[in-house]
């Protein structure tokens, strides 16, 4: 049975938050995030997508089970750590729609879900905002990190095919506890940007 892709907003998200929190903790334990998170913390984090009136989460369903999710909301509604690099470089956050995380269980990868996640988030951003750009950030890892799986394929080429341009000079730092660690550590993430309506890249 093919996966069902659905975009949910507002209160329609509340019933699926526990399942999405568990999904995030499972997928983000893997490389490259290596994030040792707790489902309760993830559920609290996901609450912002209920509260932000223009936010959305795109879900991939296998029957009644969510097997993937992809988030988006106006950059203005994001946390300061995400907004600050834009303001520091004179980029107006109100011009950007932020695409948060995409998570998908390994068994469902390679079936076009990632393309659908980007397509539906871009369509949502255009429908609910006049933002000029979509953006997201990805963790920066040392390619020689011993934790990197031998068969890992970076997503850079996929993101470029979706029309995104890397901005390595535009980056933020966030802290989380990594798998096997005791305390939170700082991780650097760099941004990628795509025009939503043909505006020149900033």
Buried (B, 14 or more C-beta within 10 A) or exposed (E): EEBEBBBBBBEEBEEBBBBBBBBBBBBBBBEBBBBBBEBEEBBEBBEBBBEBEBBBBBBBBBEEEBBBBBBBBBBBBBEEEBBBBBEEEEBEBBBBBBBBBBBBBEEEEEBEBBEBBBBBBBBBBBEBBEBBBBBBBBBEBEEEEEBBEEEEEEBEEEBEEBBBEBBEEBBBEBEBBBBEEEEEEEBEBBBBBBBBEEEEEB
